[in-house]
Amino acid sequence: MKIKITVNGELFNKHVPNDMMLLDFLRKYGFHSVKRGCDTSNCGLCTVWVEGKPVLSCSYPAVRADGKSVTTLEGLRPQAEEFGRFLVAQGAEQCGYCSPGFIMTVLAMEQELEDPTEEEILRYLSGNLCRCSGYTGQMRAIRAWLQHRKEQKGGEQA
């Protein structure tokens, strides 16, 4: 089947097998931030945005993305690097394998939820697994990041 997918602003007009998952499509065309973890939609490592919403690309057929816009971590580099500094500052960056999917989810959450509570953050991130940490550092980083972003937005309005 021939599909057209825009990835990080670049149009891909490609023939793909009907059963190809978006994860495999993205990796085939060089988007290596998208990781394979479980293939069961349970770990969040493969998180990307389709039309601005987070999806698990390991279980999202590439043909379903036909005509849509997909964003990977490569397309959000400045924001990802900024949030990554918060992870490092809080000692939450360990092996880093889960970081791309985790960061994609956090950045989506920041856009979707205004001033989320800790419970809302935990619920939003429930599908992201990290085998190295106890999530305490990650939660500190998220809270610090959200506070920083809130202050930035407040400064923009002044």
N, CA, C and O atoms as a GROMACS GRO file, in nm:
protein
  632
    1MET      N    1   0.085  -0.117   0.000
    1MET     CA    2   0.000   0.000   0.000
    1MET      C    3   0.090   0.123   0.000
    1MET      O    4   0.192   0.126   0.068
    2LYS      N    5   0.051   0.224  -0.075
    2LYS     CA    6   0.126   0.348  -0.079
    2LYS      C    7   0.066   0.446   0.022
    2LYS      O    8  -0.055   0.468   0.026
    3ILE      N    9   0.155   0.505   0.104
    3ILE     CA   10   0.110   0.600   0.206
    3ILE      C   11   0.194   0.726   0.198
    3ILE      O   12   0.307   0.726   0.149
    4LYS      N   13   0.135   0.833   0.249
    4LYS     CA   14   0.204   0.961   0.264
    4LYS      C   15   0.199   0.997   0.412
    4LYS      O   16   0.092   1.015   0.469
    5ILE      N   17   0.315   1.008   0.472
    5ILE     CA   18   0.325   1.045   0.613
    5ILE      C   19   0.424   1.160   0.624
    5ILE      O   20   0.532   1.155   0.566
    6THR      N   21   0.387   1.262   0.697
    6THR     CA   22   0.479   1.372   0.723
    6THR      C   23   0.541   1.346   0.860
    6THR      O   24   0.471   1.341   0.961
    7VAL      N   25   0.674   1.330   0.862
    7VAL     CA   26   0.746   1.305   0.987
    7VAL      C   27   0.836   1.425   1.015
    7VAL      O   28   0.926   1.456   0.937
    8ASN      N   29   0.810   1.490   1.125
    8ASN     CA   30   0.889   1.608   1.165
    8ASN      C   31   0.900   1.710   1.051
    8ASN      O   32   1.004   1.772   1.031
    9GLY      N   33   0.789   1.727   0.978
    9GLY     CA   34   0.784   1.824   0.870
    9GLY      C   35   0.830   1.774   0.735
    9GLY      O   36   0.817   1.846   0.636
   10GLU      N   37   0.882   1.653   0.726
   10GLU     CA   38   0.931   1.596   0.600
   10GLU      C   39   0.831   1.493   0.548
   10GLU      O   40   0.791   1.402   0.621
   11LEU      N   41   0.790   1.509   0.422
   11LEU     CA   42   0.692   1.418   0.362
   11LEU      C   43   0.759   1.291   0.314
   11LEU      O   44   0.860   1.295   0.243
   12PHE      N   45   0.703   1.177   0.353
   12PHE     CA   46   0.747   1.045   0.306
   12PHE      C   47   0.632   0.986   0.227
   12PHE      O   48   0.522   0.967   0.280
   13ASN      N   49   0.658   0.956   0.100
   13ASN     CA   50   0.560   0.898   0.009
   13ASN      C   51   0.614   0.759  -0.025
   13ASN      O   52   0.696   0.746  -0.115
   14LYS      N   53   0.569   0.656   0.048
   14LYS     CA   54   0.633   0.524   0.041
   14LYS      C   55   0.532   0.411   0.028
   14LYS      O   56   0.416   0.422   0.069
   15HIS      N   57   0.580   0.302  -0.032
   15HIS     CA   58   0.504   0.177  -0.033
   15HIS      C   59   0.542   0.101   0.094
   15HIS      O   60   0.660   0.090   0.127
   16VAL      N   61   0.440   0.050   0.164
   16VAL     CA   62   0.466  -0.027   0.286
   16VAL      C   63   0.378  -0.151   0.288
   16VAL      O   64   0.270  -0.151   0.230
   17PRO      N   65   0.425  -0.257   0.354
   17PRO     CA   66   0.337  -0.373   0.372
   17PRO      C   67   0.217  -0.332   0.460
   17PRO      O   68   0.230  -0.246   0.548
   18ASN      N   69   0.104  -0.394   0.436
   18ASN     CA   70  -0.016  -0.360   0.514
   18ASN      C   71   0.001  -0.383   0.664
   18ASN      O   72  -0.064  -0.316   0.744
   19ASP      N   73   0.088  -0.477   0.702
   19ASP     CA   74   0.104  -0.509   0.844
   19ASP      C   75   0.223  -0.439   0.911
   19ASP      O   76   0.259  -0.472   1.024
   20MET      N   77   0.286  -0.343   0.842
   20MET     CA   78   0.400  -0.272   0.900
   20MET      C   79   0.353  -0.178   1.009
   20MET      O   80   0.258  -0.102   0.990
   21MET      N   81   0.419  -0.182   1.123
   21MET     CA   82   0.386  -0.092   1.233
   21MET      C   83   0.461   0.040   1.214
   21MET      O   84   0.567   0.044   1.151
   22LEU      N   85   0.405   0.146   1.268
   22LEU     CA   86   0.465   0.278   1.256
   22LEU      C   87   0.608   0.279   1.312
   22LEU      O   88   0.695   0.346   1.256
   23LEU      N   89   0.631   0.207   1.420
   23LEU     CA   90   0.766   0.196   1.477
   23LEU      C   91   0.866   0.150   1.371
   23LEU      O   92   0.972   0.210   1.356
   24ASP      N   93   0.832   0.046   1.299
   24ASP     CA   94   0.923  -0.009   1.198
   24ASP      C   95   0.943   0.088   1.081
   24ASP      O   96   1.053   0.100   1.028
   25PHE      N   97   0.836   0.156   1.042
   25PHE     CA   98   0.845   0.256   0.937
   25PHE      C   99   0.942   0.367   0.979
   25PHE      O  100   1.032   0.403   0.904
   26LEU      N  101   0.924   0.419   1.099
   26LEU     CA  102   1.009   0.529   1.146
   26LEU      C  103   1.155   0.489   1.157
   26LEU      O  104   1.244   0.563   1.114
   27ARG      N  105   1.180   0.373   1.213
   27ARG     CA  106   1.319   0.326   1.226
   27ARG      C  107   1.382   0.300   1.088
   27ARG      O  108   1.500   0.328   1.068
   28LYS      N  109   1.303   0.249   0.994
   28LYS     CA  110   1.354   0.223   0.858
   28LYS      C  111   1.403   0.352   0.793
   28LYS      O  112   1.499   0.350   0.715
   29TYR      N  113   1.338   0.463   0.824
   29TYR     CA  114   1.375   0.590   0.762
   29TYR      C  115   1.458   0.680   0.854
   29TYR      O  116   1.464   0.801   0.834
   30GLY      N  117   1.523   0.618   0.953
   30GLY     CA  118   1.626   0.689   1.028
   30GLY      C  119   1.586   0.756   1.157
   30GLY      O  120   1.666   0.831   1.214
   31PHE      N  121   1.466   0.734   1.204
   31PHE     CA  122   1.422   0.795   1.329
   31PHE      C  123   1.449   0.699   1.444
   31PHE      O  124   1.359   0.631   1.493
   32HIS      N  125   1.576   0.696   1.485
   32HIS     CA  126   1.621   0.595   1.581
   32HIS      C  127   1.592   0.629   1.726
   32HIS      O  128   1.623   0.549   1.815
   33SER      N  129   1.533   0.744   1.752
   33SER     CA  130   1.491   0.773   1.890
   33SER      C  131   1.372   0.685   1.928
   33SER      O  132   1.348   0.662   2.047
   34VAL      N  133   1.299   0.635   1.829
   34VAL     CA  134   1.183   0.550   1.854
   34VAL      C  135   1.236   0.410   1.885
   34VAL      O  136   1.295   0.344   1.800
   35LYS      N  137   1.214   0.365   2.007
   35LYS     CA  138   1.272   0.240   2.056
   35LYS      C  139   1.169   0.127   2.061
   35LYS      O  140   1.049   0.150   2.078
   36ARG      N  141   1.219   0.007   2.045
   36ARG     CA  142   1.138  -0.113   2.060
   36ARG      C  143   1.164  -0.166   2.200
   36ARG      O  144   1.278  -0.188   2.239
   37GLY      N  145   1.057  -0.186   2.276
   37GLY     CA  146   1.074  -0.236   2.412
   37GLY      C  147   0.998  -0.364   2.437
   37GLY      O  148   1.058  -0.465   2.475
   38CYS      N  149   0.868  -0.363   2.415
   38CYS     CA  150   0.787  -0.478   2.456
   38CYS      C  151   0.702  -0.537   2.344
   38CYS      O  152   0.667  -0.655   2.349
   39ASP      N  153   0.670  -0.458   2.242
   39ASP     CA  154   0.580  -0.499   2.134
   39ASP      C  155   0.440  -0.537   2.183
   39ASP      O  156   0.366  -0.605   2.112
   40THR      N  157   0.405  -0.495   2.302
   40THR     CA  158   0.272  -0.525   2.356
   40THR      C  159   0.199  -0.400   2.405
   40THR      O  160   0.096  -0.410   2.472
   41SER      N  161   0.251  -0.284   2.372
   41SER     CA  162   0.190  -0.156   2.413
   41SER      C  163   0.190  -0.136   2.563
   41SER      O  164   0.097  -0.078   2.618
   42ASN      N  165   0.294  -0.184   2.631
   42ASN     CA  166   0.298  -0.173   2.776
   42ASN      C  167   0.412  -0.088   2.832
   42ASN      O  168   0.408  -0.053   2.950
   43CYS      N  169   0.512  -0.055   2.751
   43CYS     CA  170   0.630   0.010   2.811
   43CYS      C  171   0.646   0.157   2.776
   43CYS      O  172   0.711   0.230   2.851
   44GLY      N  173   0.591   0.204   2.666
   44GLY     CA  174   0.599   0.345   2.629
   44GLY      C  175   0.726   0.386   2.558
   44GLY      O  176   0.739   0.503   2.522
   45LEU      N  177   0.820   0.296   2.536
   45LEU     CA  178   0.946   0.331   2.472
   45LEU      C  179   0.926   0.381   2.330
   45LEU      O  180   1.007   0.460   2.280
   46CYS      N  181   0.822   0.337   2.265
   46CYS     CA  182   0.799   0.369   2.123
   46CYS      C  183   0.707   0.489   2.104
   46CYS      O  184   0.657   0.510   1.993
   47THR      N  185   0.685   0.569   2.207
   47THR     CA  186   0.591   0.680   2.199
   47THR      C  187   0.634   0.785   2.098
   47THR      O  188   0.747   0.833   2.100
   48VAL      N  189   0.542   0.820   2.009
   48VAL     CA  190   0.556   0.930   1.914
   48VAL      C  191   0.424   1.007   1.918
   48VAL      O  192   0.328   0.965   1.983
   49TRP      N  193   0.419   1.117   1.850
   49TRP     CA  194   0.294   1.192   1.838
   49TRP      C  195   0.238   1.174   1.698
   49TRP      O  196   0.310   1.188   1.599
   50VAL      N  197   0.110   1.145   1.689
   50VAL     CA  198   0.038   1.146   1.562
   50VAL      C  199  -0.067   1.256   1.575
   50VAL      O  200  -0.154   1.252   1.662
   51GLU      N  201  -0.055   1.355   1.488
   51GLU     CA  202  -0.143   1.472   1.494
   51GLU      C  203  -0.138   1.536   1.634
   51GLU      O  204  -0.239   1.583   1.685
   52GLY      N  205  -0.019   1.536   1.693
   52GLY     CA  206   0.002   1.603   1.822
   52GLY      C  207  -0.036   1.523   1.945
   52GLY      O  208  -0.020   1.572   2.057
   53LYS      N  209  -0.085   1.402   1.927
   53LYS     CA  210  -0.126   1.318   2.041
   53LYS      C  211  -0.031   1.199   2.055
   53LYS      O  212   0.008   1.140   1.954
   54PRO      N  213   0.007   1.164   2.178
   54PRO     CA  214   0.098   1.051   2.194
   54PRO      C  215   0.032   0.918   2.159
   54PRO      O  216  -0.082   0.891   2.198
   55VAL      N  217   0.106   0.836   2.083
   55VAL     CA  218   0.061   0.702   2.048
   55VAL      C  219   0.178   0.606   2.065
   55VAL      O  220   0.294   0.646   2.061
   56LEU      N  221   0.145   0.480   2.084
   56LEU     CA  222   0.246   0.376   2.094
   56LEU      C  223   0.267   0.319   1.955
   56LEU      O  224   0.182   0.246   1.902
   57SER      N  225   0.380   0.352   1.896
   57SER     CA  226   0.403   0.319   1.755
   57SER      C  227   0.425   0.171   1.729
   57SER      O  228   0.419   0.128   1.614
   58CYS      N  229   0.451   0.091   1.834
   58CYS     CA  230   0.470  -0.054   1.814
   58CYS      C  231   0.339  -0.124   1.780
   58CYS      O  232   0.339  -0.233   1.724
   59SER      N  233   0.227  -0.060   1.813
   59SER     CA  234   0.097  -0.121   1.786
   59SER      C  235   0.009  -0.031   1.699
   59SER      O  236  -0.113  -0.050   1.693
   60TYR      N  237   0.070   0.065   1.633
   60TYR     CA  238  -0.002   0.159   1.548
   60TYR      C  239   0.038   0.130   1.403
   60TYR      O  240   0.151   0.158   1.364
   61PRO      N  241  -0.052   0.074   1.324
   61PRO     CA  242  -0.017   0.042   1.185
   61PRO      C  243   0.027   0.166   1.107
   61PRO      O  244  -0.035   0.272   1.118
   62ALA      N  245   0.133   0.152   1.030
   62ALA     CA  246   0.183   0.265   0.951
   62ALA      C  247   0.075   0.316   0.856
   62ALA      O  248   0.066   0.437   0.834
   63VAL      N  249  -0.005   0.227   0.800
   63VAL     CA  250  -0.110   0.270   0.706
   63VAL      C  251  -0.213   0.359   0.774
   63VAL      O  252  -0.279   0.441   0.709
   64ARG      N  253  -0.228   0.344   0.904
   64ARG     CA  254  -0.322   0.428   0.979
   64ARG      C  255  -0.272   0.574   0.986
   64ARG      O  256  -0.351   0.666   1.004
   65ALA      N  257  -0.140   0.592   0.970
   65ALA     CA  258  -0.082   0.726   0.974
   65ALA      C  259  -0.085   0.794   0.837
   65ALA      O  260  -0.037   0.907   0.823
   66ASP      N  261  -0.140   0.727   0.737
   66ASP     CA  262  -0.148   0.784   0.602
   66ASP      C  263  -0.217   0.920   0.608
   66ASP      O  264  -0.327   0.933   0.661
   67GLY      N  265  -0.151   1.020   0.550
   67GLY     CA  266  -0.208   1.155   0.546
   67GLY      C  267  -0.194   1.234   0.674
   67GLY      O  268  -0.246   1.345   0.685
   68LYS      N  269  -0.123   1.177   0.771
   68LYS     CA  270  -0.111   1.242   0.901
   68LYS      C  271   0.030   1.292   0.927
   68LYS      O  272   0.126   1.259   0.857
   69SER      N  273   0.039   1.373   1.029
   69SER     CA  274   0.166   1.429   1.073
   69SER      C  275   0.214   1.352   1.196
   69SER      O  276   0.140   1.336   1.293
   70VAL      N  277   0.339   1.306   1.190
   70VAL     CA  278   0.400   1.231   1.299
   70VAL      C  279   0.519   1.311   1.351
   70VAL      O  280   0.596   1.367   1.274
   71THR      N  281   0.532   1.315   1.482
   71THR     CA  282   0.645   1.383   1.544
   71THR      C  283   0.721   1.284   1.630
   71THR      O  284   0.663   1.212   1.711
   72THR      N  285   0.852   1.280   1.610
   72THR     CA  286   0.940   1.197   1.691
   72THR      C  287   1.025   1.290   1.777
   72THR      O  288   1.019   1.412   1.764
   73LEU      N  289   1.104   1.232   1.864
   73LEU     CA  290   1.193   1.311   1.949
   73LEU      C  291   1.286   1.399   1.866
   73LEU      O  292   1.319   1.510   1.907
   74GLU      N  293   1.329   1.349   1.749
   74GLU     CA  294   1.416   1.429   1.663
   74GLU      C  295   1.348   1.560   1.623
   74GLU      O  296   1.416   1.661   1.603
   75GLY      N  297   1.217   1.560   1.612
   75GLY     CA  298   1.143   1.680   1.574
   75GLY      C  299   1.119   1.775   1.689
   75GLY      O  300   1.070   1.886   1.668
   76LEU      N  301   1.151   1.734   1.809
   76LEU     CA  302   1.131   1.818   1.928
   76LEU      C  303   1.263   1.839   2.002
   76LEU      O  304   1.266   1.856   2.124
   77ARG      N  305   1.371   1.838   1.926
   77ARG     CA  306   1.504   1.839   1.988
   77ARG      C  307   1.525   1.950   2.092
   77ARG      O  308   1.572   1.920   2.202
   78PRO      N  309   1.494   2.078   2.063
   78PRO     CA  310   1.520   2.181   2.164
   78PRO      C  311   1.446   2.156   2.296
   78PRO      O  312   1.505   2.168   2.404
   79GLN      N  313   1.316   2.123   2.287
   79GLN     CA  314   1.239   2.097   2.408
   79GLN      C  315   1.289   1.971   2.479
   79GLN      O  316   1.298   1.967   2.602
   80ALA      N  317   1.321   1.869   2.401
   80ALA     CA  318   1.369   1.743   2.459
   80ALA      C  319   1.501   1.763   2.531
   80ALA      O  320   1.521   1.710   2.640
   81GLU      N  321   1.590   1.838   2.471
   81GLU     CA  322   1.718   1.864   2.536
   81GLU      C  323   1.700   1.944   2.664
   81GLU      O  324   1.766   1.920   2.765
   82GLU      N  325   1.608   2.040   2.660
   82GLU     CA  326   1.582   2.121   2.779
   82GLU      C  327   1.528   2.034   2.892
   82GLU      O  328   1.576   2.041   3.005
   83PHE      N  329   1.427   1.952   2.862
   83PHE     CA  330   1.374   1.865   2.966
   83PHE      C  331   1.479   1.763   3.010
   83PHE      O  332   1.486   1.728   3.128
   84GLY      N  333   1.559   1.716   2.917
   84GLY     CA  334   1.667   1.621   2.950
   84GLY      C  335   1.762   1.677   3.055
   84GLY      O  336   1.811   1.603   3.140
   85ARG      N  337   1.788   1.806   3.048
   85ARG     CA  338   1.874   1.869   3.151
   85ARG      C  339   1.809   1.861   3.289
   85ARG      O  340   1.879   1.849   3.390
   86PHE      N  341   1.677   1.869   3.294
   86PHE     CA  342   1.607   1.856   3.422
   86PHE      C  343   1.619   1.713   3.475
   86PHE      O  344   1.636   1.692   3.595
   87LEU      N  345   1.611   1.615   3.386
   87LEU     CA  346   1.629   1.475   3.427
   87LEU      C  347   1.768   1.454   3.485
   87LEU      O  348   1.783   1.391   3.590
   88VAL      N  349   1.868   1.506   3.417
   88VAL     CA  350   2.006   1.491   3.464
   88VAL      C  351   2.024   1.560   3.599
   88VAL      O  352   2.085   1.504   3.690
   89ALA      N  353   1.971   1.680   3.612
   89ALA     CA  354   1.986   1.756   3.737
   89ALA      C  355   1.925   1.685   3.857
   89ALA      O  356   1.968   1.703   3.971
   90GLN      N  357   1.823   1.604   3.831
   90GLN     CA  358   1.755   1.533   3.940
   90GLN      C  359   1.806   1.389   3.956
   90GLN      O  360   1.750   1.312   4.034
   91GLY      N  361   1.910   1.354   3.883
   91GLY     CA  362   1.965   1.219   3.892
   91GLY      C  363   1.871   1.113   3.837
   91GLY      O  364   1.878   0.997   3.878
   92ALA      N  365   1.784   1.152   3.745
   92ALA     CA  366   1.683   1.060   3.693
   92ALA      C  367   1.725   0.997   3.561
   92ALA      O  368   1.653   0.913   3.507
   93GLU      N  369   1.839   1.035   3.509
   93GLU     CA  370   1.887   0.982   3.382
   93GLU      C  371   1.986   0.870   3.413
   93GLU      O  372   2.099   0.896   3.455
   94GLN      N  373   1.944   0.748   3.393
   94GLN     CA  374   2.034   0.636   3.422
   94GLN      C  375   2.078   0.574   3.291
   94GLN      O  376   2.166   0.630   3.225
   95CYS      N  377   2.024   0.462   3.249
   95CYS     CA  378   2.071   0.402   3.124
   95CYS      C  379   2.024   0.483   3.003
   95CYS      O  380   2.092   0.485   2.900
   96GLY      N  381   1.910   0.550   3.013
   96GLY     CA  382   1.860   0.635   2.906
   96GLY      C  383   1.776   0.566   2.800
   96GLY      O  384   1.723   0.633   2.711
   97TYR      N  385   1.763   0.435   2.806
   97TYR     CA  386   1.690   0.364   2.701
   97TYR      C  387   1.544   0.408   2.694
   97TYR      O  388   1.488   0.421   2.586
   98CYS      N  389   1.483   0.431   2.809
   98CYS     CA  390   1.341   0.470   2.811
   98CYS      C  391   1.320   0.618   2.788
   98CYS      O  392   1.207   0.662   2.768
   99SER      N  393   1.428   0.696   2.790
   99SER     CA  394   1.415   0.842   2.786
   99SER      C  395   1.340   0.898   2.666
   99SER      O  396   1.254   0.985   2.685
  100PRO      N  397   1.365   0.853   2.542
  100PRO     CA  398   1.291   0.914   2.431
  100PRO      C  399   1.139   0.904   2.446
  100PRO      O  400   1.069   1.004   2.430
  101GLY      N  401   1.088   0.785   2.475
  101GLY     CA  402   0.944   0.770   2.491
  101GLY      C  403   0.891   0.846   2.611
  101GLY      O  404   0.783   0.905   2.605
  102PHE      N  405   0.968   0.845   2.719
  102PHE     CA  406   0.929   0.917   2.841
  102PHE      C  407   0.922   1.067   2.813
  102PHE      O  408   0.826   1.133   2.852
  103ILE      N  409   1.024   1.119   2.746
  103ILE     CA  410   1.026   1.262   2.716
  103ILE      C  411   0.912   1.300   2.624
  103ILE      O  412   0.849   1.404   2.644
  104MET      N  413   0.884   1.218   2.523
  104MET     CA  414   0.771   1.246   2.433
  104MET      C  415   0.640   1.254   2.512
  104MET      O  416   0.556   1.340   2.484
  105THR      N  417   0.624   1.166   2.608
  105THR     CA  418   0.501   1.165   2.688
  105THR      C  419   0.494   1.287   2.778
  105THR      O  420   0.388   1.349   2.789
  106VAL      N  421   0.604   1.323   2.841
  106VAL     CA  422   0.605   1.441   2.929
  106VAL      C  423   0.576   1.568   2.849
  106VAL      O  424   0.498   1.652   2.894
  107LEU      N  425   0.635   1.582   2.732
  107LEU     CA  426   0.610   1.701   2.651
  107LEU      C  427   0.464   1.707   2.604
  107LEU      O  428   0.406   1.815   2.597
  108ALA      N  429   0.406   1.592   2.573
  108ALA     CA  430   0.264   1.589   2.537
  108ALA      C  431   0.177   1.626   2.656
  108ALA      O  432   0.080   1.701   2.643
  109MET      N  433   0.214   1.573   2.773
  109MET     CA  434   0.137   1.603   2.894
  109MET      C  435   0.139   1.753   2.923
  109MET      O  436   0.037   1.811   2.960
  110GLU      N  437   0.256   1.814   2.907
  110GLU     CA  438   0.267   1.958   2.934
  110GLU      C  439   0.173   2.038   2.844
  110GLU      O  440   0.116   2.138   2.888
  111GLN      N  441   0.157   1.995   2.720
  111GLN     CA  442   0.066   2.064   2.628
  111GLN      C  443  -0.080   2.038   2.662
  111GLN      O  444  -0.165   2.125   2.643
  112GLU      N  445  -0.109   1.919   2.712
  112GLU     CA  446  -0.248   1.878   2.732
  112GLU      C  447  -0.305   1.917   2.868
  112GLU      O  448  -0.421   1.956   2.878
  113LEU      N  449  -0.223   1.906   2.972
  113LEU     CA  450  -0.273   1.931   3.108
  113LEU      C  451  -0.216   2.062   3.162
  113LEU      O  452  -0.095   2.085   3.159
  114GLU      N  453  -0.304   2.147   3.210
  114GLU     CA  454  -0.259   2.272   3.268
  114GLU      C  455  -0.242   2.254   3.419
  114GLU      O  456  -0.337   2.221   3.490
  115ASP      N  457  -0.121   2.276   3.467
  115ASP     CA  458  -0.088   2.266   3.609
  115ASP      C  459  -0.136   2.134   3.670
  115ASP      O  460  -0.215   2.135   3.764
  116PRO      N  461  -0.087   2.019   3.618
  116PRO     CA  462  -0.135   1.889   3.665
  116PRO      C  463  -0.093   1.858   3.809
  116PRO      O  464   0.014   1.898   3.854
  117THR      N  465  -0.178   1.787   3.879
  117THR     CA  466  -0.145   1.739   4.013
  117THR      C  467  -0.052   1.619   4.000
  117THR      O  468  -0.034   1.566   3.891
  118GLU      N  469   0.006   1.577   4.111
  118GLU     CA  470   0.094   1.460   4.107
  118GLU      C  471   0.017   1.336   4.062
  118GLU      O  472   0.069   1.254   3.988
  119GLU      N  473  -0.107   1.324   4.106
  119GLU     CA  474  -0.191   1.211   4.066
  119GLU      C  475  -0.216   1.213   3.915
  119GLU      O  476  -0.210   1.108   3.850
  120GLU      N  477  -0.243   1.331   3.859
  120GLU     CA  478  -0.265   1.342   3.715
  120GLU      C  479  -0.138   1.308   3.638
  120GLU      O  480  -0.144   1.243   3.533
  121ILE      N  481  -0.022   1.351   3.689
  121ILE     CA  482   0.106   1.319   3.625
  121ILE      C  483   0.126   1.169   3.624
  121ILE      O  484   0.160   1.111   3.521
  122LEU      N  485   0.106   1.106   3.738
  122LEU     CA  486   0.125   0.961   3.748
  122LEU      C  487   0.030   0.886   3.654
  122LEU      O  488   0.070   0.789   3.590
  123ARG      N  489  -0.094   0.930   3.646
  123ARG     CA  490  -0.191   0.867   3.557
  123ARG      C  491  -0.149   0.884   3.411
  123ARG      O  492  -0.159   0.790   3.332
  124TYR      N  493  -0.102   1.004   3.376
  124TYR     CA  494  -0.062   1.031   3.238
  124TYR      C  495   0.058   0.946   3.198
  124TYR      O  496   0.068   0.901   3.083
  125LEU      N  497   0.148   0.925   3.292
  125LEU     CA  498   0.272   0.852   3.264
  125LEU      C  499   0.262   0.703   3.293
  125LEU      O  500   0.363   0.633   3.286
  126SER      N  501   0.145   0.654   3.325
  126SER     CA  502   0.130   0.516   3.370
  126SER      C  503   0.180   0.412   3.270
  126SER      O  504   0.215   0.301   3.310
  127GLY      N  505   0.184   0.444   3.143
  127GLY     CA  506   0.229   0.348   3.044
  127GLY      C  507   0.377   0.355   3.012
  127GLY      O  508   0.424   0.287   2.920
  128ASN      N  509   0.452   0.436   3.087
  128ASN     CA  510   0.596   0.448   3.063
  128ASN      C  511   0.673   0.373   3.170
  128ASN      O  512   0.667   0.406   3.288
  129LEU      N  513   0.746   0.271   3.126
  129LEU     CA  514   0.822   0.191   3.221
  129LEU      C  515   0.970   0.227   3.216
  129LEU      O  516   1.027   0.253   3.109
  130CYS      N  517   1.030   0.229   3.333
  130CYS     CA  518   1.174   0.249   3.346
  130CYS      C  519   1.223   0.138   3.438
  130CYS      O  520   1.177   0.125   3.552
  131ARG      N  521   1.314   0.058   3.388
  131ARG     CA  522   1.362  -0.054   3.468
  131ARG      C  523   1.478  -0.017   3.559
  131ARG      O  524   1.522  -0.099   3.640
  132CYS      N  525   1.529   0.107   3.547
  132CYS     CA  526   1.646   0.148   3.626
  132CYS      C  527   1.612   0.227   3.751
  132CYS      O  528   1.683   0.221   3.851
  133SER      N  529   1.502   0.302   3.745
  133SER     CA  530   1.476   0.397   3.854
  133SER      C  531   1.351   0.360   3.932
  133SER      O  532   1.274   0.272   3.895
  134GLY      N  533   1.335   0.431   4.040
  134GLY     CA  534   1.214   0.418   4.120
  134GLY      C  535   1.118   0.531   4.092
  134GLY      O  536   1.022   0.550   4.166
  135TYR      N  537   1.142   0.607   3.985
  135TYR     CA  538   1.058   0.717   3.938
  135TYR      C  539   1.062   0.842   4.025
  135TYR      O  540   1.006   0.944   3.987
  136THR      N  541   1.127   0.837   4.142
  136THR     CA  542   1.131   0.954   4.229
  136THR      C  543   1.204   1.069   4.162
  136THR      O  544   1.154   1.181   4.161
  137GLY      N  545   1.321   1.042   4.106
  137GLY     CA  546   1.396   1.146   4.036
  137GLY      C  547   1.321   1.199   3.916
  137GLY      O  548   1.324   1.318   3.887
  138GLN      N  549   1.255   1.110   3.845
  138GLN     CA  550   1.178   1.152   3.728
  138GLN      C  551   1.064   1.245   3.769
  138GLN      O  552   1.037   1.344   3.702
  139MET      N  553   0.997   1.214   3.878
  139MET     CA  554   0.888   1.300   3.926
  139MET      C  555   0.942   1.436   3.969
  139MET      O  556   0.880   1.539   3.941
  140ARG      N  557   1.058   1.438   4.036
  140ARG     CA  558   1.119   1.567   4.073
  140ARG      C  559   1.151   1.647   3.947
  140ARG      O  560   1.125   1.768   3.941
  141ALA      N  561   1.205   1.580   3.847
  141ALA     CA  562   1.239   1.649   3.722
  141ALA      C  563   1.114   1.704   3.654
  141ALA      O  564   1.115   1.817   3.605
  142ILE      N  565   1.008   1.626   3.652
  142ILE     CA  566   0.883   1.672   3.590
  142ILE      C  567   0.829   1.794   3.664
  142ILE      O  568   0.791   1.893   3.602
  143ARG      N  569   0.824   1.786   3.796
  143ARG     CA  570   0.773   1.901   3.873
  143ARG      C  571   0.859   2.025   3.849
  143ARG      O  572   0.806   2.135   3.830
  144ALA      N  573   0.993   2.009   3.851
  144ALA     CA  574   1.083   2.122   3.827
  144ALA      C  575   1.064   2.178   3.686
  144ALA      O  576   1.062   2.300   3.666
  145TRP      N  577   1.049   2.088   3.588
  145TRP     CA  578   1.027   2.129   3.449
  145TRP      C  579   0.897   2.207   3.435
  145TRP      O  580   0.895   2.314   3.374
  146LEU      N  581   0.790   2.154   3.492
  146LEU     CA  582   0.660   2.221   3.480
  146LEU      C  583   0.662   2.358   3.548
  146LEU      O  584   0.604   2.453   3.498
  147GLN      N  585   0.730   2.367   3.662
  147GLN     CA  586   0.743   2.496   3.731
  147GLN      C  587   0.823   2.594   3.644
  147GLN      O  588   0.785   2.710   3.631
  148HIS      N  589   0.931   2.546   3.586
  148HIS     CA  590   1.014   2.628   3.497
  148HIS      C  591   0.931   2.678   3.378
  148HIS      O  592   0.936   2.796   3.345
  149ARG      N  593   0.856   2.589   3.316
  149ARG     CA  594   0.773   2.627   3.200
  149ARG      C  595   0.664   2.726   3.239
  149ARG      O  596   0.631   2.817   3.163
  150LYS      N  597   0.609   2.708   3.358
  150LYS     CA  598   0.505   2.799   3.408
  150LYS      C  599   0.565   2.939   3.426
  150LYS      O  600   0.503   3.039   3.391
  151GLU      N  601   0.686   2.944   3.482
  151GLU     CA  602   0.754   3.073   3.502
  151GLU      C  603   0.787   3.137   3.367
  151GLU      O  604   0.776   3.258   3.352
  152GLN      N  605   0.829   3.056   3.270
  152GLN     CA  606   0.857   3.108   3.137
  152GLN      C  607   0.733   3.169   3.074
  152GLN      O  608   0.738   3.277   3.017
  153LYS      N  609   0.621   3.098   3.086
  153LYS     CA  610   0.496   3.147   3.028
  153LYS      C  611   0.450   3.272   3.099
  153LYS      O  612   0.399   3.365   3.035
  154GLY      N  613   0.468   3.277   3.230
  154GLY     CA  614   0.432   3.396   3.306
  154GLY      C  615   0.515   3.516   3.265
  154GLY      O  616   0.465   3.628   3.258
  155GLY      N  617   0.643   3.492   3.236
  155GLY     CA  618   0.733   3.598   3.191
  155GLY      C  619   0.698   3.647   3.053
  155GLY      O  620   0.717   3.765   3.022
  156GLU      N  621   0.645   3.558   2.968
  156GLU     CA  622   0.606   3.596   2.833
  156GLU      C  623   0.486   3.688   2.833
  156GLU      O  624   0.472   3.774   2.746
  157GLN      N  625   0.398   3.670   2.933
  157GLN     CA  626   0.275   3.749   2.940
  157GLN      C  627   0.302   3.888   2.997
  157GLN      O  628   0.223   3.980   2.974
  158ALA      N  629   0.410   3.904   3.071
  158ALA     CA  630   0.438   4.032   3.137
  158ALA      C  631   0.481   4.137   3.037
  158ALA      O  632   0.508   4.251   3.075
   0.00000   0.00000   0.00000
